[in-house]
Structure formats: structure tokens, C-alpha cells
Amino acid sequence: MIKTLVDMLVCPSCKSNTLELHIFGSTSPENGQDGVVKCTACNAWYPLEDDLLEYLTGDLAYHDDRAKFWTKYTTQLTMLGLSADRPTSQEVVQQLQTIQQKHFDWYAQNDQQTYSAYERRPFWRAADQLTFGGWYPQIQAGRWLLDIGCAQGRSTFKFMDLDIHIVGFDISKHLVRQAIQRYRAAKYAAEAVFFVADGTHLPFREEVFDYVLIYGVLHHLPEPAQTCREVSRVLKHGGSYFGSENNASFFRGIFELLQRLRPQWHEEAGPEALLSADWFNRAFSGTDVTISTETIVFLPPHLVNLMSEAAALQLVRWSNALGQAIPGLRDNGGLINVLGRKA
């Protein structure tokens, strides 16, 4: 599926779509393929190692890994007219993205709480089930879904039993490697490919996806409104955007206090940590995407995480029904879920 992915991409350095995929060899199906994606317009190159494409520029590129890759494949890369220089970027926002990259690389494996452990908390099990339960029936077989900020597959694998094509990417190479390993570990109906890229400017051609999923990622990005405009660009006409973010609720102060007293997870938000229905309408203004929103979760995760998974789901369901029935509360759930439709 890597060849199909490359056909959908543009170069993150120069935005050209004149890309070439060169495969250097595969030792076994378990180890995947090694190779390189070359941009013939600017001569930038991006390593493919064990089926993992690192599609980053500037300070976000994993310099040590690129150096090792160059040493391993100097002959092949030189024959393609490439040099050891990394692809460049003039993006000032990369400084903020580097902070996010380091945070999520740490989250991949540490002695406090891994991202997989975070995903399994009763609170998130309940919130995920409610959210994806509403989106799942809308996905049609044979379509293409893009998961922006896929991490280790937390959101991606909610759709893996569907007969669809999935492209997932994240800025953290360590989390993407875990997603690939998770995909290899079992058989799924979906055909999926994962790679490393930056969500600030989506490295894809226009109108190539039927669905775009951004689950809890926009509030980590330095320019989330820019990414929303990019979502409209890569969506096909008639396509859908599914999103969930931290809501700008008047209960947020209580949550922040509880997090300081007893943290439930480790957060590293970007400059716009809280989003609202008005924010989403402004972000997609001028695009072909129309937005509808609803808020969910009216209880603190600290309480929900004390329960079993089944009890947590029932409590969150009940509190949602109550919160959404009360006019003064219905817009103040802890999370805001978003559905966008491209005309």
C-alpha cells in the first residue's frame, strides 16, 4: 500500500507531486520494506525503513535515524543523485511542533503512563465508545479515511473491522512504529498504512479522502485553523470530517484544579488548548465544509476512572443524557464532538 500512499502525497519541502518511490529490498514480510521517496523537483528525500516512511522536514526530521539510513544505503542513495542533507523547512511553527514531538515520543514508552495505558482508562473507554458509536455507521465500504495524529492507533483501530482504506500519520515516530506493530499483530478488514508527518500542512494532493478524522489533536497544533482549511482541501466533495477536542466549557476550571491535585494523564497542549462551536465555525468559514457540533462528558474523569469500564460507560451515558437535556448545560460538556460535511 506504500505505492498508493506515495501517489497521494506532495513533497513537504516544496509541495510538488513529482515523487518517486525506490525500494531497496525486503528481508521478510515481518520486517517490511526499505527504500526512499525522492522528490524530483527539489531533490529532497525521505527514508522508508521497515515499512515506516519518515516524511518530515527541518528540525522535525529524526536526524540520527537519517544519518544511519544514509550510512546503510549510501550507494543506492548516491546513485539516485541524492545527498546527505536533510529536507529543509522555513516554518517558524516547527519550534512548537518539536515540543509536541518530544512529548509524544516520551509518551510512547515511559515509566509513568504510556499512551496505550492512557487509551485504556475507563474514562476514555467510555468517551471513545460514545463518540465513535455515532461515527461508525456513517463509514461506507471501499472508501478512504485519513487519521491525522493517529498516535499508536488509538483512533485508527476503531475502524479496523470495516472494509475501507486507512492512512494514518503522526508527528511521533515512536508512536507510529507502535501503530505499525499493532496492525501487523492481527488480521483486519481494513487495509492501512501509517507514516510520520506533520499535521500543520497536510502533505497530500487535493480531494483524495472520503473521510478525515482528527481525534483530540487540533488543540496540540500551533495553527489548528490552518489544519482545518487543509482538511477541506484534501476532502473529496461529499466527504466528512470527524473531530473531537477539549471544549471551552465553564466547567474547565474545575477539571484543571483536579488535574493539578491528581493528574489523570500528561498533557502538552498547543497555544489554543480549548475549542468551541464558534471556533470551529470560524475555522471552516470560507471553505466548502459545514459544521455541526455537540458536547459530551459532564463528569470529571477523576470520578469516572474510579469505576469499572462497564460502570463508567453507563455513568457517562446517563450524565450525557441529563447534561444535553438542560439548556444551560448542553454546550458545556468537557469534550466537543464535530461533524463536518463538504458540499
C-alpha positions as a printed NumPy array, in Angstrom:
array([[  0.   ,   0.   ,   0.   ],
       [  3.039,   2.274,   0.275],
       [  2.988,   2.856,  -3.51 ],
       [ -0.64 ,   4.008,  -3.34 ],
       [  0.24 ,   6.319,  -0.457],
       [  3.096,   7.94 ,  -2.383],
       [  0.758,   8.581,  -5.325],
       [ -1.427,  10.642,  -2.937],
       [  1.411,  12.709,  -1.459],
       [  3.076,  16.017,  -2.188],
       [  6.596,  16.888,  -1.063],
       [  6.54 ,  18.592,   2.373],
       [  9.547,  20.697,   1.34 ],
       [  8.366,  22.155,  -1.988],
       [  4.734,  20.91 ,  -2.321],
       [  5.497,  19.226,  -5.663],
       [  3.763,  15.957,  -6.557],
       [  6.659,  14.699,  -8.678],
       [  7.641,  11.933,  -6.297],
       [  9.427,   8.656,  -6.928],
       [  9.391,   5.565,  -4.707],
       [ 12.525,   3.426,  -4.805],
       [ 12.55 ,   0.128,  -2.897],
       [ 15.959,  -1.153,  -1.832],
       [ 14.892,  -4.533,  -0.549],
       [ 12.799,  -6.522,   1.88 ],
       [ 14.281,  -9.11 ,   4.173],
       [ 10.932, -10.713,   5.117],
       [  7.215,  -9.884,   5.349],
       [  7.684,  -9.367,   9.085],
       [ 10.425,  -6.761,   8.627],
       [  8.824,  -4.882,   5.761],
       [ 10.452,  -2.833,   3.04 ],
       [ 13.283,  -0.336,   2.998],
       [ 13.557,   2.377,   0.397],
       [ 13.295,   6.092,  -0.233],
       [ 10.775,   8.617,  -1.52 ],
       [ 12.53 ,  11.154,  -3.726],
       [ 11.148,  14.497,  -4.856],
       [ 12.409,  15.139,  -8.383],
       [ 11.54 ,  18.848,  -8.105],
       [ 13.716,  19.777,  -5.099],
       [ 15.763,  16.56 ,  -4.669],
       [ 14.626,  16.106,  -1.068],
       [ 14.453,  12.517,   0.114],
       [ 12.516,  10.727,   2.824],
       [ 13.57 ,   7.339,   4.235],
       [ 11.331,   4.28 ,   4.235],
       [ 12.567,   1.765,   6.788],
       [ 10.721,  -1.38 ,   7.808],
       [  7.556,  -0.027,   6.121],
       [  7.768,   3.249,   8.083],
       [  8.066,   6.377,   5.942],
       [  9.542,   9.377,   7.772],
       [  8.098,  12.343,   5.885],
       [  9.418,  15.255,   7.936],
       [ 11.45 ,  18.385,   7.239],
       [ 13.785,  20.693,   9.13 ],
       [ 14.117,  20.288,  12.884],
       [ 11.289,  17.746,  12.98 ],
       [ 13.316,  15.201,  10.996],
       [ 14.928,  12.446,  13.062],
       [ 18.5  ,  13.392,  12.222],
       [ 20.238,  10.416,  13.832],
       [ 17.943,   7.966,  12.055],
       [ 18.521,   9.698,   8.721],
       [ 22.291,   9.572,   9.248],
       [ 22.166,   5.828,   9.975],
       [ 19.936,   5.281,   6.963],
       [ 22.359,   7.211,   4.758],
       [ 25.271,   5.129,   6.012],
       [ 23.364,   1.909,   5.357],
       [ 22.254,   2.855,   1.842],
       [ 24.916,   5.336,   0.687],
       [ 25.443,   3.56 ,  -2.62 ],
       [ 21.769,   3.41 ,  -3.573],
       [ 21.056,   6.965,  -2.458],
       [ 24.098,   8.367,  -4.251],
       [ 23.11 ,   6.582,  -7.462],
       [ 19.765,   8.387,  -7.25 ],
       [ 21.61 ,  11.724,  -7.187],
       [ 20.828,  12.414,  -3.536],
       [ 22.984,  13.992,  -0.829],
       [ 23.064,  13.514,   2.915],
       [ 21.466,  16.915,   3.573],
       [ 18.058,  16.744,   5.244],
       [ 14.985,  18.372,   3.632],
       [ 14.609,  21.95 ,   4.765],
       [ 11.725,  23.982,   6.117],
       [ 11.3  ,  27.673,   6.881],
       [  8.329,  27.111,   9.19 ],
       [  8.665,  29.014,  12.466],
       [  5.829,  26.889,  13.895],
       [  8.169,  23.9  ,  13.814],
       [  9.539,  25.077,  17.165],
       [  6.12 ,  24.437,  18.716],
       [  5.749,  21.161,  16.846],
       [  9.131,  19.994,  18.141],
       [  7.785,  20.335,  21.689],
       [  4.799,  18.193,  20.743],
       [  7.021,  15.636,  19.029],
       [  9.23 ,  15.228,  22.089],
       [  6.184,  14.946,  24.344],
       [  4.577,  12.159,  22.325],
       [  7.857,  10.332,  21.755],
       [  8.132,  10.272,  25.545],
       [  4.504,   9.111,  25.785],
       [  5.272,   6.112,  23.573],
       [  7.238,   4.418,  26.34 ],
       [  7.935,   5.679,  29.852],
       [  7.666,   4.532,  33.461],
       [  4.721,   6.798,  34.346],
       [  1.942,   6.24 ,  31.808],
       [  2.249,   5.06 ,  28.219],
       [ -0.141,   6.294,  25.564],
       [ -1.621,   2.811,  25.327],
       [ -2.312,   2.846,  29.078],
       [ -3.892,   6.278,  28.668],
       [ -6.175,   4.889,  25.958],
       [ -7.343,   2.078,  28.26 ],
       [ -8.525,   4.267,  31.147],
       [-12.251,   3.753,  31.934],
       [-12.986,   7.41 ,  31.173],
       [-11.561,   7.231,  27.676],
       [-13.095,   3.818,  27.008],
       [-16.497,   5.341,  27.721],
       [-15.926,   8.6  ,  25.839],
       [-14.447,   6.77 ,  22.84 ],
       [-17.337,   4.328,  22.668],
       [-19.914,   7.094,  22.726],
       [-18.11 ,   9.18 ,  20.137],
       [-17.132,   6.5  ,  17.646],
       [-20.504,   4.817,  18.04 ],
       [-22.03 ,   7.844,  16.335],
       [-19.464,   7.996,  13.544],
       [-19.067,   4.308,  12.793],
       [-22.379,   3.803,  10.88 ],
       [-21.531,   6.676,   8.535],
       [-18.456,   4.981,   7.052],
       [-19.092,   3.277,   3.704],
       [-17.152,   0.281,   2.412],
       [-14.33 ,   0.834,  -0.044],
       [-13.752,   4.47 ,   0.936],
       [-10.553,   6.228,   2.065],
       [-10.119,   7.57 ,   5.607],
       [ -7.291,   9.816,   6.82 ],
       [ -6.432,   9.805,  10.539],
       [ -4.432,  12.926,  11.44 ],
       [ -2.413,  12.427,  14.625],
       [ -3.042,   8.679,  14.762],
       [ -0.58 ,   8.103,  17.66 ],
       [ -0.242,   4.347,  18.275],
       [ -3.561,   3.719,  16.563],
       [ -5.878,   4.788,  19.363],
       [ -8.431,   6.32 ,  16.99 ],
       [ -7.491,   4.418,  13.833],
       [ -8.235,   0.965,  15.177],
       [-11.837,   1.902,  15.987],
       [-12.466,   1.467,  12.233],
       [-10.199,  -1.505,  11.523],
       [-13.014,  -4.04 ,  11.181],
       [-14.509,  -2.077,   8.273],
       [-13.717,  -2.814,   4.626],
       [-12.024,   0.532,   3.97 ],
       [ -8.595,   2.005,   3.228],
       [ -6.944,   3.927,   6.066],
       [ -3.98 ,   6.312,   6.049],
       [ -2.753,   7.323,   9.488],
       [  0.101,   9.638,  10.379],
       [  1.588,  11.243,  13.452],
       [  4.499,  13.516,  14.279],
       [  5.918,  10.939,  16.726],
       [  7.951,   8.233,  15.017],
       [  7.883,   6.061,  18.131],
       [  4.086,   6.086,  18.319],
       [  3.751,   5.37 ,  14.589],
       [  6.07 ,   2.38 ,  14.961],
       [  3.733,   1.065,  17.668],
       [  0.749,   1.543,  15.322],
       [  2.506,  -0.486,  12.61 ],
       [  3.333,  -3.262,  15.077],
       [ -0.271,  -3.262,  16.307],
       [ -1.503,  -3.597,  12.728],
       [  0.878,  -6.448,  11.965],
       [ -0.171,  -8.359,  15.084],
       [ -3.62 ,  -9.346,  13.756],
       [ -5.753,  -9.577,  10.628],
       [ -8.125,  -6.692,   9.928],
       [-10.742,  -5.996,   7.286],
       [ -9.298,  -2.538,   6.693],
       [ -6.181,  -2.002,   4.609],
       [ -3.992,   0.505,   6.447],
       [ -0.7  ,   2.32 ,   6.126],
       [  0.986,   4.504,   8.755],
       [  3.745,   7.074,   8.357],
       [  5.383,  10.03 ,  10.114],
       [  4.363,  13.548,   9.063],
       [  3.412,  16.998,  10.344],
       [ -0.268,  17.934,  10.656],
       [  0.351,  21.656,  10.197],
       [  0.344,  21.341,   6.39 ],
       [ -1.154,  18.077,   5.164],
       [  1.277,  16.536,   2.639],
       [ -1.45 ,  15.314,   0.275],
       [ -2.901,  16.191,  -3.084],
       [ -6.322,  17.826,  -3.196],
       [ -9.539,  15.84 ,  -2.723],
       [ -8.096,  12.376,  -2.083],
       [-10.025,  11.294,   1.054],
       [-13.665,  10.471,   1.706],
       [-13.252,  10.922,   5.467],
       [-10.835,  12.846,   7.668],
       [-10.564,  12.013,  11.377],
       [ -8.865,  14.312,  13.901],
       [ -9.369,  12.903,  17.386],
       [ -8.03 ,  15.123,  20.15 ],
       [ -5.22 ,  16.528,  18.008],
       [ -6.162,  20.066,  16.887],
       [ -5.527,  21.508,  20.356],
       [ -1.916,  20.271,  20.122],
       [ -1.195,  22.045,  16.838],
       [  0.377,  25.522,  16.57 ],
       [ -2.127,  26.695,  13.933],
       [ -5.241,  24.498,  14.227],
       [ -7.363,  26.742,  11.988],
       [ -4.811,  26.237,   9.196],
       [ -5.198,  22.474,   9.586],
       [ -8.989,  22.858,   9.324],
       [ -8.572,  24.601,   5.983],
       [ -6.249,  21.777,   4.945],
       [ -8.954,  19.277,   5.884],
       [-11.319,  20.949,   3.419],
       [ -8.625,  20.83 ,   0.74 ],
       [ -7.92 ,  17.084,   0.98 ],
       [-11.576,  16.023,   1.43 ],
       [-13.49 ,  14.886,  -1.605],
       [-16.792,  16.603,  -2.345],
       [-19.429,  14.844,  -0.283],
       [-16.78 ,  13.779,   2.236],
       [-16.982,  14.01 ,   6.017],
       [-14.765,  15.33 ,   8.786],
       [-14.985,  13.713,  12.238],
       [-13.402,  15.549,  15.171],
       [-13.287,  15.683,  18.953],
       [-11.446,  18.242,  21.108],
       [-11.312,  19.835,  24.542],
       [-14.358,  22.064,  24.872],
       [-14.24 ,  25.65 ,  26.115],
       [-16.625,  24.761,  28.955],
       [-17.309,  26.817,  32.064],
       [-16.518,  23.609,  33.992],
       [-12.933,  23.645,  32.678],
       [-11.571,  25.369,  35.793],
       [-12.786,  22.505,  37.991],
       [-11.097,  19.98 ,  35.735],
       [ -7.819,  21.935,  35.712],
       [ -7.842,  22.094,  39.518],
       [ -8.419,  18.346,  39.787],
       [ -5.634,  17.72 ,  37.28 ],
       [ -3.218,  19.722,  39.404],
       [ -4.234,  17.821,  42.53 ],
       [ -4.321,  14.372,  40.928],
       [ -3.253,  14.193,  37.266],
       [ -5.043,  11.56 ,  35.187],
       [ -2.775,  11.944,  32.167],
       [  0.1  ,  14.064,  30.893],
       [ -0.969,  16.948,  28.668],
       [  1.118,  19.208,  26.419],
       [ -1.412,  21.436,  24.693],
       [ -0.654,  23.975,  21.98 ],
       [ -1.487,  27.697,  22.009],
       [ -5.231,  27.016,  21.527],
       [ -5.934,  24.406,  24.181],
       [ -9.72 ,  24.842,  24.289],
       [-12.017,  24.978,  21.266],
       [-15.7  ,  25.826,  20.914],
       [-18.536,  25.585,  18.415],
       [-17.942,  29.216,  17.408],
       [-14.245,  28.487,  16.929],
       [-14.968,  25.591,  14.559],
       [-17.427,  27.654,  12.536],
       [-14.815,  30.407,  12.158],
       [-12.046,  27.928,  11.316],
       [-14.054,  26.387,   8.464],
       [-15.504,  29.7  ,   7.295],
       [-14.754,  30.238,   3.621],
       [-14.359,  26.512,   2.938],
       [-16.873,  24.073,   1.473],
       [-17.251,  22.304,   4.83 ],
       [-20.28 ,  22.97 ,   7.019],
       [-20.034,  22.133,  10.715],
       [-22.346,  20.733,  13.377],
       [-21.255,  20.156,  16.984],
       [-22.38 ,  18.691,  20.283],
       [-20.668,  18.444,  23.655],
       [-20.33 ,  15.275,  25.717],
       [-18.981,  14.213,  29.139],
       [-20.36 ,  16.24 ,  32.036],
       [-18.451,  14.424,  34.788],
       [-14.745,  14.733,  35.708],
       [-12.56 ,  11.827,  34.54 ],
       [-11.229,  11.543,  38.095],
       [-14.634,  10.194,  39.161],
       [-15.205,   8.02 ,  36.105],
       [-11.772,   6.377,  36.376],
       [-12.67 ,   5.013,  39.825],
       [-15.209,   2.687,  38.203],
       [-15.133,  -0.438,  36.1  ],
       [-15.295,   0.02 ,  32.344],
       [-18.959,  -1.078,  32.197],
       [-19.998,   1.171,  35.08 ],
       [-18.06 ,   4.097,  33.597],
       [-19.885,   3.741,  30.288],
       [-23.29 ,   3.671,  31.971],
       [-22.479,   6.7  ,  34.121],
       [-21.172,   8.738,  31.195],
       [-24.218,   7.788,  29.1  ],
       [-26.583,   8.834,  31.88 ],
       [-24.8  ,  12.102,  32.619],
       [-24.674,  12.943,  28.902],
       [-28.404,  12.442,  28.525],
       [-29.016,  14.67 ,  31.527],
       [-26.497,  17.353,  30.559],
       [-27.677,  17.591,  26.967],
       [-31.313,  17.903,  28.097],
       [-30.628,  21.028,  30.173],
       [-30.296,  24.224,  28.073],
       [-27.709,  25.844,  30.351],
       [-25.52 ,  22.745,  30.36 ],
       [-25.774,  21.197,  26.908],
       [-22.956,  23.301,  25.441],
       [-20.633,  22.791,  28.397],
       [-19.561,  19.176,  28.241],
       [-15.868,  18.548,  28.664],
       [-15.424,  17.424,  25.053],
       [-16.835,  18.871,  21.852],
       [-17.56 ,  16.443,  19.001],
       [-17.622,  17.81 ,  15.476],
       [-19.133,  16.571,  12.233],
       [-18.26 ,  18.38 ,   9.019],
       [-19.714,  17.823,   5.576],
       [-18.066,  19.013,   2.369],
       [-20.708,  20.131,  -0.129]])
